[in-house]
Amino acid sequence: MLDLTIGCSIEFTEGVFGGSYRKPKFLGERTITGKIVTESYGVDRGQHTFTIEVEKAQGFAADEVLERGKIRRKGRNVYKDCRLLAKPDGYEELREDKHERGDAARQRRVDTWL
């Protein structure tokens, strides 16, 4: 299983959609290469979110992503079609810290249901 942390260089492909929220239309795919600069677990639902510094983008509307420079993506969307290009120094410690925060986020969610 892929285990992404701050400092990882990644490449992933995402679908691009247009139209309305209720009736989205698939416009194409875009491949993004970049480095994870922050990652967090949301307080309410514990969803994993990444902030990625974009280095390269190709495909549908790639220029928009390149202009922004940094993008935020949910982990469920990044992990789906992702390739790890390089790990940062201290990867194991970062990985352990990430797992502890993820466990805490899941526990908070369980506690709110009880």
Wavefront OBJ file of the C-alpha trace (Angstrom):
o trace
v 0.000 0.000 0.000
v 1.145 3.492 -0.832
v 1.883 5.666 2.199
v 2.205 9.352 1.288
v 3.713 11.940 3.655
v 5.034 15.485 3.526
v 7.986 15.684 1.147
v 6.947 12.807 -1.121
v 7.180 13.461 -4.855
v 4.192 11.954 -6.622
v 2.450 11.631 -9.964
v -1.298 11.028 -10.183
v -4.092 11.199 -12.714
v -7.456 12.782 -12.009
v -10.683 13.143 -13.911
v -11.771 16.646 -14.908
v -15.483 17.439 -14.839
v -17.558 20.411 -15.957
v -21.189 21.380 -16.041
v -23.356 21.604 -12.958
v -22.924 19.844 -9.645
v -26.123 17.858 -10.257
v -25.258 16.893 -13.834
v -21.483 16.827 -14.214
v -19.910 16.037 -17.568
v -16.601 14.214 -17.893
v -14.258 16.473 -19.864
v -11.033 14.480 -19.772
v -8.099 13.464 -17.613
v -5.123 15.349 -16.264
v -1.819 14.004 -14.930
v -0.107 16.035 -12.218
v 3.433 15.694 -10.902
v 4.349 17.458 -7.689
v 5.574 17.419 -4.119
v 3.379 17.118 -1.022
v 3.957 20.209 1.134
v 1.272 19.616 3.781
v -1.126 16.849 4.709
v -3.788 16.741 7.374
v -6.799 14.906 8.700
v -10.002 16.948 8.884
v -11.472 17.612 12.309
v -15.082 16.766 11.408
v -14.747 13.657 9.270
v -11.081 12.726 9.515
v -10.586 12.863 5.746
v -6.983 12.924 4.576
v -6.144 16.056 2.567
v -2.938 16.934 0.716
v -1.553 20.268 -0.433
v 0.598 19.606 -3.484
v 3.117 21.954 -5.066
v 2.627 21.359 -8.787
v 5.792 20.805 -10.805
v 4.269 19.504 -14.032
v 0.765 18.979 -15.421
v -0.474 17.604 -18.707
v -3.853 16.771 -20.129
v -7.168 18.588 -19.955
v -6.910 22.142 -18.507
v -3.358 21.518 -17.300
v -2.486 25.225 -17.625
v -5.010 26.146 -14.905
v -3.310 23.835 -12.418
v 0.172 25.060 -13.359
v -0.885 28.697 -12.900
v -2.162 28.015 -9.391
v 1.109 26.426 -8.339
v -0.402 24.659 -5.316
v -3.513 22.522 -5.206
v -5.445 20.700 -2.469
v -6.768 17.210 -3.054
v -8.506 14.624 -0.895
v -6.455 11.522 -0.192
v -9.125 9.247 -1.644
v -8.672 11.001 -5.002
v -4.868 11.047 -4.950
v -4.340 7.456 -3.793
v -6.658 6.065 -6.488
v -4.155 6.474 -9.325
v -0.856 7.573 -7.780
v 2.778 6.706 -8.280
v 5.408 7.517 -5.637
v 8.441 9.050 -7.360
v 10.643 9.854 -4.339
v 10.504 9.611 -0.540
v 11.806 12.370 1.746
v 14.590 12.023 4.321
v 13.128 10.734 7.596
v 10.276 9.029 5.751
v 9.713 6.358 8.427
v 9.276 8.954 11.215
v 6.912 11.021 9.050
v 4.954 7.869 8.269
v 4.604 6.922 11.940
v 3.458 10.448 12.838
v 0.892 10.365 10.030
v -0.498 7.028 11.231
v -0.831 8.315 14.806
v -2.742 11.400 13.603
v -4.953 9.220 11.388
v -5.761 6.898 14.298
v -6.596 9.912 16.474
v -8.868 11.350 13.760
v -10.727 8.038 13.426
v -11.102 7.796 17.209
v -12.497 11.362 17.395
v -15.076 10.427 14.801
v -16.093 7.281 16.702
v -16.320 9.285 19.943
v -18.704 11.808 18.359
v -21.024 8.989 17.248
v -21.326 7.571 20.762
l 1 2 3 4 5 6 7 8 9 10 11 12 13 14 15 16 17 18 19 20 21 22 23 24 25 26 27 28 29 30 31 32 33 34 35 36 37 38 39 40 41 42 43 44 45 46 47 48 49 50 51 52 53 54 55 56 57 58 59 60 61 62 63 64 65 66 67 68 69 70 71 72 73 74 75 76 77 78 79 80 81 82 83 84 85 86 87 88 89 90 91 92 93 94 95 96 97 98 99 100 101 102 103 104 105 106 107 108 109 110 111 112 113 114
